[in-house]
Amino acid sequence: MMPSAFDDAYSQEDRELVYRLMGKQLIPQRWEFVQQVYRKNNIEADFRTYSHIGHGTDLKIGNDLVEFFRKHSH
C-alpha cells in the first residue's frame, strides 16, 4: 500500500514528522503504532478496521458505534 497522495491533512513539516515517527503507510504502520501507544499507556480502546469502507460509514459501523457507546456510557 502506498502513502496517500493527498496532502491536505498535514503541512510538509508535519508530514515529515509523522512519517519519521509512525511510518509512511497509514495501514498497517501508523495504525499499529497508535494501537501500541494505547496499549503501552493502558488505555482501553476498541480498534476496528472495516475492509469494505473507505472514508465513510454504513449501517454495520453505525450499529457498532451504538453498541460501543451503550457499553461504555455510565
Secondary structure by P-SEA (a helix, b strand, c coil): cccccccccccaaaaaaaaaccccccccaaaaaaaaaaaaacbbbbbbbbccccccccaaaaaaaaaaaaaccc
